[in-house]
Amino acid sequence: MTDTTDMTECAPRPRGQVLGEGYEAAEILTSARLCVDPELRAAVESLPGSLRRIALYHFGWEHADGTPAAGNVGKAIRPALVLAAVRALGGDPLSAVRAAAAVELTHNFTLLHDDVMDRDATRRHRPTAWTVFGDSDAILAGDALQALAQRLLAEDPHPGAPAAAARLAACVVELCAGQQADRALESRGPDEVSLTECLAAAEAKTGALLGCACAIGAVYAGAGADEVEALDGFGRQAGLAFQLIDDVIGIWGDPTRTGKPARADLAARRKSLPVVAALASGTPEGAALAGLYGRGSDQGDLDRMARAVEGAGGRDWAQLHAADRMSRALGELARAVPDPERAGGLLALAEFVTRRSH
């Protein structure tokens, strides 16, 4: 794979009084992308022809016809967490670039599969891979990305790589269990789903990989077991906050910024956290929402659903609960990295994911 030893852009520079004790989240994410993309691209380029084409399209590096594209590979939150965790615990982020790429490959494996299962037609402002190449090819490309992630760690000479590989494999099992639970919830009626179940599924689907990313960074920094588990807890709690905000965006986000249709989660009748909170509210708006969820809908119905979720308190609940999970995340971070300045990069990233508005 690519040599990353000269990637000095991996180290973001403090910028005065901004997020995370002087670290700018956008700069951290940009630096992580600069570090990880060459490793990520090299891994994808190693795939056989047809799988390579699908993966290159998914990452935004090629158009559907195989011609080069500018690339739109997402915000790089998970690899940024790996590198920021290494730095926070006194390690060298350059040593963990392969591990960060492995985490990003795993994340994109889940995206390819989730888009097929959820029948999402748009991601990152373009048609999803399954709509272009078909279900089977998109699923197989996702499988290949997961295999690449494990190969990167298997080939990494870093002493922490075996433990990181085991942790990432366990995380994938948890991700699959969370997705299965989420799919099971979707098949049940609006009055048959509890917030406890939805939060558990969200932790497995979203929190697990963010926690794994932070923990792998701690492993690569040579941290002890307590610090590794505390950073896993930090990532999990921040991941739940992320999911709560993401669910809010799934209803009220701006399509020109999200890359997805307006009210997409409502149109698909997803049991997102604001929706389930509204359904469980015991309010007239919650009852109205349950009635709307049981029938077909046009755009007017989708707008009525959004108003019902908000009127029943679902939006406020999600935002308040996101703040609570963020508070728990900060408690875990303080256990692992007591010095706020050293924790600045991780803090900036956690604040970034919970302050998004699109």
PyMOL commands that set and color helices and strands:
alter all, ss='L'
color gray80, all
select helices_A, chain A and resi 8-10+19-22+25-45+49-58+77-88+93-118+129-133+135-154+161-186+190-192+195-220+225-252+255-258+264-267+273-279+284-293+299-311+314-336+344-354
alter helices_A, ss='H'
color red, helices_A
select strands_A, chain A and resi 122-123+126-127
alter strands_A, ss='S'
color yellow, strands_A
deselect
rebuild
show_as cartoon
